[in-house]
Amino acid sequence: MTKYIFVIGGVMSGVGKGVATASLGKILASRGYNVSLVKIDPYLNVDAGTMNPVEHGEVFVTEDGLETDQDLGNYERFLDRNMHACNSMTTGSVFKSVIERERDLKYEGKCVETIPHVTEEVQKRIKKAASETGADFLLVEIGGTVGEYQNMLFLEAARLTRLLHPQDTLFILVSYLPIPKMVGEMKTKPTQHAARTLNSAGIQPDFIIARSEVPLDEPRKKKIAIFCNVAPDDVISAPDITSIYEIPVNFEKDRIGNKILKKFRMKPKKAAGLTGWNRLVRKIRTVSKPVKIGIIGKYFNSGNFVIKDAYLSVIEATKHAAWHWDRKPEIQWLDSEIYEKNPRALKALSKYDGIIVPGGFGDRGVEGKIKAIGYVRKYKIPFLGLCYGMQLATIEFARNVCGLKNAHTTEVNKNTRHPVIDIMEEQKQNLEKSNYGASMRLGAYRCVLTADTLAQEAYGKKEVWERHRHRYELNNNYRQILESRGLVVSGVNPEKNLIEIIEIKNHPFFVGSQFHPEFLSRPLRPHPLFRDFVKASIRK
């Protein structure tokens, strides 16, 4: 019987439920068990594909093409296991299924109710995820914060799961303990309120993970235990750390893996296998020699704050590659619009060891990115372009090397004389019908690599599968002139003759990929393109 662990947040959003869930999964997997994870998002969007990355964070794409919340990226990175469509659900996707069933008379004329029919659909999806993944443990992260009406349906489904499987279900509350500056004392009251609010939904937490700036002390631990009705030993300290990859190590200081197994009356199948992980954490703590990487984008600012989550997988992939080479990653955010307003600012790019231009959409900041790409090409600064970054690199090369004046992408200029980047044929109808949701080229596709190229050297194989999220492609009508002037096509999808990777000659590292390699990078296995990009950056 699969064991179910529901992870619920308290006090505030952004408390770290996602990495806590991923870390718990990593710990249980290290005991020899098959672990899978599910993220429940309580918004009415069917998936994350149409959401603003500044507000919601990165859209992560699974192997089978589902556009999901960024937490699935952390799940994959921690477990080193691919997630699929069954590992994600939203309120919108659940309601959509229930309504479609009702329209098809699958409820046999019954009055379709929120309870039990919607909660039954949630339970059905949870069991399907357990079945499809063959999980010994299925950890289910419920998005949002306890007390919000948006996630009440999922809490009810979780409560019913425990009612049906009392010996096979646990609840973990991830809460926050603030330390007000004027008071100077860690406060437990918000966590007490969160636990009582969870109690009002019929759920008693088995563990409380106490997030705070500093480790939890014994008086606070005892206070939480008394007022939240949990054993003091089941209150787990989770202080702020420099790297999310330290979290499993911190959790194990409180022996949470063994405690979970004990509550399920289970024993480890093998000794905790976190040796490689512990070695990585030690390296992260001690590595000091820097490699300076600039990321040129536009999804950074939200009011007075810089939002890093829009490029979360790019950041993590860069870190993985830097640590691989025993370097400390120093990542700087560069606003592409600055280069449009002040071309002199381009000179500052020379102080970076390497430059990344990640994916994106629309025309804002595009000319600034193109100018920056031209600078790093001319002055031989290692460059990695991802999706839109690859397309803009092609445009820059077409304009300034091939002499195709005003070459552009039809995404920005539909009437450009030289559409070196053009809409994919199968995407035209989608845009004409305003069919935007889940209609891009999504998921993993085959890429055959060209011999004696930087890409083939990095991968060390003849073909790979990589994940996509785009509507536009490099126009094959311009391939001949681009190649004649030194652009190298180093990867192609043979089924659609789609150019997947480009690079240029006589440059230390100038590579662009139509796909998103960042989605496949792992802490202990950096992605080959990021690995070799950082290697070239170190040489600079």
N, C-alpha and C positions, 0 to 999 in steps of 0.2 A: 504494500500500500504506500503510495506517495505520501510524504510528509509535507504539510503546507505551513509556510511561515509568512504571515502578513506583516508588512512593515508600514507603519503609519506615522505621519509627522505631527508635531505639536508646537504651539507657540507662534512660529513664523515660517514662511516659505524660505527656500534656500538654506535650510538647516543641515542638509547633507544626507537626505534619505537615500538618494541614488547611489552615492559612493558607499554609504553604510550597507545597503543591500548587496551591492557588488562585492564588498569586502567580506560580508558574511558568507556569500556564495563561494568566494575564494577559499575561505577557511574550511568550510564543509567539504569542498572538493579536495582539499589537501588531506582530508581524512579518508580519502578513497571512495567517495560517493559521487554518483552522477547528479549534477546540480544544474537546474535551469532557472531562469528569472523571467518575471512578467512585469511590465509597467502598465499601470492603469492611469490614464489621464482623464480628469473629469471635465473636459471641455466638449462642446458640441461639434467641433470640427471632426470630420470622419478620420482624418489623419493630420499630421503636422505640416504637410506639404504646402499649404496656402498661408502659413503663419509667418509674421514678420520676425526675422531672426534677432532684431534688436530687442523686441519684447519677450520672445519666447526662447531664444537661443538657437543653436545650430539645428538644422534638420538632418538627422542621420538616416542613411539609406541602408536597408538590409540587403542581403544577398538575393533574396527573392523579390526585391523591388518595393518594399513598403517604406514610405516616408514616415519617420517616427521621431519621438522625443530623443533628445541628446543622451538621456540616461542609458539607452540601449548601446550607445557607443562605449560607455564605461563598463557595462555588463560584458561586452565582447573583450575589451582590453583586460579586465581583471580575470575573467574565466579562460581567456584565449579560446573562445568557442563562438561560432557564428550564431547570432539570433535570427529569428525568422518572423513571419507575420503573426504566428501564434503567440509570440512573446510580447505583443503589444495590443492594447485595446483602448478605446476612448468612449466617452458617453455617446458621441455621435455615431460611432460604428455600431455600438450595441443597439441604440434606438433604431438605426437604419435596418438592422437585421430583424428586429422585432416587427417593425412596420411592414417590411417585405414579406415576412411570414404571415402576417395578418391579411395582406392583400392576396396572398396565395391560398387563403382559407386553411392554413396549417393549424390554426387554433380551433377549427371545426365550429365556427360560429359563436365562440365564447366572447364575452366582453373582455377585451384585452386590458389588463391592469398593470400599473407600475410594479406592484407587488401582487402576485408572485412572478409575472411573466418576464419583466425586465431583469429582476434579480436571478431568475432561473437561467436567463441567457448569459449573465455574467458567470454564474457557476459552471455552466456548460463550457464556456470558453476556457476557464481555468483548468477544468478537467481535461479538455482537449490538449492544452499546452503540456500538461503532465504526461498524457498518453503519447503525443507526437515526439516528445523529447526523451521519453523513457526515464524521467527524472525520479531519483530517490527522494530528492528535496526540491520543491518548487517554492521559490521565494517570490512573493507578490507585493510589489511596491504600489501603494495607493497614493496617487498624487494629491497635492493640496495639503491642507492642514485640518486636523480634526475640529469639528464645529462648523465647517463650511457646508452649506446645504448641497453644494455640487457633488460632494463625494459620499453623501449619506446612503445612496443606493449601493455603492460598493462596500461600505462598512456593513450594511445589512446582509449582503451576499457573503461577506467574510464571517459574520456571526452565524449565519445558517450553515456554512461549511463546518464550523466548529460544532454546531449542534448535531450534524450528521456524523462527524468524525472527531469526537472529543479527544481521543488518544493520539490523533494524527495532525493536530493543528496548534500552532503557537502564534501569539501576537507580540510584536515588538514596537514600542513607542519611541521614536527618535525626537527628543525634545531639546529645548534650548534654555540654558541658565544664564541670564544676563548678569553683568557686574557693572551697575551704574557708576559712572565716574565720581559723582558727588557723594555716593554712599560708600563705595569701596568694599562692598561685600557681595559675594555670589548669592543670588536670590532664587529660591526654589518655588516660590508661589506660582509663577506662570506654568511651570511643569505640573504642579498640583492641579491647577485648573484644567490643563490639557488632559490629564488622566481622568478627572471626574467627567469631563465632556465625553471622553471615550466610554466611560462607564455608562453614561446616559444613552449610548447607542447599543448597550448590552454587551460591551466588550471589556474585559479586564486584561491589561497587558501582563505578559509573563516576564518580559524584560523591559527596562527603560534604559535607552542609550542617552546619556547626559552630555549634550554638546555644550561647550563653553570655551572661553579663551584659554583657560588654564585647567589642569587636572582637577577632578572632583576630590574634595577632602572627606574625611570620615563623618564629621558632623552633618554635612549636606547630604551625604549618602544615606545616613540613618534617617534624616528628616524626610527625604523622598520615600524611603521604604515605609515609614509609619503612615504618611498621609496618602500614599498612592497604592498601598496594599500589595507591595512586592517585597521579597526577601532582600536584605541589604546586599547580599552577594550577587543579586540579579540586577543591580544598578551598575551600569557599565560606563566608566569614564571615557569621554571622547574629546580631549582638548584639541585646540587648533594645532595644526602641523604645517610644515613647509611644503610637503608633497602629499597628494592624496594616496600615493602608493604606500605610505607609512600606516595607513588606517588599519589594515589587517594585523600588522605587527602590534599596534597599540591595543586593538581589541583582544589580542591573545594574551596581553599582560593580565587581563581579568579572566582568562581561560574560557572565553565565551563559547568556543567550539565544543569543548567537553561538556559545558553546562547545557547547551542545546541538546546534545546527544543524550545526556542523562535524563532530561525531561521526557525524551521520546523512548527512554529505556533501550538505548542503542549504544554500541561501542564502535570506536574507530576501526575501519577495515585495514588501515595501515598507519604508521607513524606520520605525524604532520609533515607534509612534503612542501615546506615553504623555504627550503634552503636557497634556491635561486632567487626567490623573491626577497629574502633577507639580505642577500648579497647586493641586490639592486638598491635596496633602501640604504645600506651602508655607503654605497657609491654615491647616491644622491646627496647624502649628508656631508660627504668629505671632498667630493670633486670641487676644484677651485679654479682651474684654468678655463677662461671663458671662450665661448664662440658666440659672436654677435650676429644675430639674425634680425633683419627688418621685414615686417609683414605689411604690405601696402594694401589697404582695403578701405571700406567706407562704412561698414557696419560696426562702428566702435562706440559712438556717443549716444547717451540717453540722458538728456538734461545735462547736469553737471558731472555725470559719472561715465566712466569708460566701461563698456560691456564687453568682456572677453569671450563670453559663451558663444557668440555668433560664429567663431572660428575654433571651437573647442578641439575638434579632432586634429586640425592643423597644428595647433599649439602642442598637443600631446605627442603627435608624430615627430615634431621637431625636437621635443625633449627626449623621446626615446632614442633618436639618432645621435643626439649630442652625448647622452650618457653612454651609448655604445662605444664612443670614441674617447671616453673618460674626460668629457668636457662639461662645463657648466653652461647651460643654455641661457643666454641673455637676449630676450625677445623684446623688440621695440615696435610699438604700433605707429604706423605712418599713414597719415590721411592723404589719400590720392588727390583731393581737391587743392591741397597746398601747392602742388606742382603745376596746376592749371593757372593759379593766381600769381605764382612767383617761380618762374623757371630756374632762377638762381639757386633755389632750395635744392635742386637736384644734386649739387656738388656734395651735399651732406651724405648722400648715399655711399660715398667712397669710404666712410668710416665703418661700414658694416662688412662683415665677412661674407655674407650671402643675403640675397633678397628673395622673398616669396611673394607672388601675387596669387591669392586664392580665388575661389569661385565667387559668383555673385550674379546679379541681374540688373538690367536697366542702364541708363545713360549717365547717371550722376557719377562724377569722378573718373569717367572712362578715359578722357584725353590726358588726365594726369597720370593714370596708370601707363598709358602708351608712351608718354614722355619718359617716365621712370624706366620702363623696359628698354627703351632706346639707349638710355644712359648706361645701364648695366651691360647691355650688349656691346656698346662701343668701348667701355672701359674694363671689360672682361671681369666683371663681378659675378660670381656664381649665382645662377638664377634657376628657380623652380616655379613654373606656372601651372596652376591647377584649374582645369575646366575653362572658365572664362579667362583666367590668366593665360592659358595656352592660346586661346582664340585671339586675345589682344596682342600676344607676342607675334602671332602670325600676321596680324594687321600691321604692326610696327615694321616687321621685316618687309612686307609687301610695299609699304609706302616708301621706306627709306633705303632699302637695298635693291628692290626690284623696280623702283621708279613708278609704281602704280599710285599716282597722286589721288588722295582722298579715298583710298581703299578703306572699307569698313565692314561692319557686320550689319545685316539687315534687321537685326534686333534694335539697333540704334538709328540707322538710316535706311529706310526701305528703298529709297531711290538711288542709293550709291552706285556710281559707275562701275566700281569694282567690288562686288560682293564676295570677298574672299572667305567670309564666314556667312553662311546662309541657312535658312530654316530647313530642317529635315523634311523630306517630302511627306512622310506620314504624319508630320506635326501640323501641316497647313490647315487641314480640316478641323483639328482641335481648336486652333486659334480662331478660325472663322466662326465656330460655334460657341466660342468662349468656354470651351471645355478645359478648364485649367487643373482641376483636382485629379491627382494621380494619373496624369496623361503624358508626362514627359517620358523620355527614354530612361527607364529606371532599372536598377539591379545590376547583376553581374553579367558581363559579356566577354567573349573570347578576344584576345589580342595576340596576333602572331608578330614576333619581334624580328627586326632586320639584323642580320649578322654584322659584327664589327661596329656596333654602335654603343653609345654610352648606356642606353636602355638595356640592350642585350647583355652587356657586361655586368650591369647592376643586378639583373635578375638571375643571370647564370643559367638560363633555359631558353627554349625556343618559343614557348607560348605561355600566356598567363590569363587569368580571369580577373577582371577588375570591375568595380561598381560605378555606375553612371547616374547622372541627374542633369539632363540638358535637353533642349529642343533644337539647338543650332549646331552646325558642324562645319568643318573645313571644306570648302567647295572644291571638289576634285577637278573642276575646270581650270583651276589655277595651280594645280599641283606641278605641272611641267615647268612653268616659269619660276615658281618658288624653288624647286629643286635645282634648276639650272644656275641659280644665284647662290647656292650654298645651304639652303634649308634641307635637312635630312628627315625623311619620313621613316621613323624607326619602329613604328608599331601600327598595325592595321587590323581592323576587324574584317575577316575574309567574307563573312556572310553578307555584309552590307557594303563592303569596300570602303569602310569608314576609317579615316585617319585618326588614330588613337594617340600617337606620341610623335612629337616633333623635337628636333634639336638642331643646332647649327655647328658648322665646322670651325676649327681654329678658335675655340673658346674653352676655358677650363671646365665649365659645366653650364650649359644653357639648354634646359629640357622643359618641355611643356606636355602635359597629359590631358586628354579630353576627359578622362575619368578622374575619380577622387581617390588617389592612393592612400590618403590619410585615414580612410575608413578601415583599412586592413593593417594598420600599424599596431604593434603590441609592445608592451614595456620590455619584454625579454626578447622580442623579435622585431626590431624596427623595420619599417618598409624599405625595400631596396633602393627606391628612388630618393627617399629622404636620407637614408644612410649615406649614399654616395654624394648627394648634394652637400650634406654637412661635412663629409670628408674633403670635398673640394673647397668648401668654405674655410676649413681649418688650414689648408695649404695656402690659401690667400693670406 
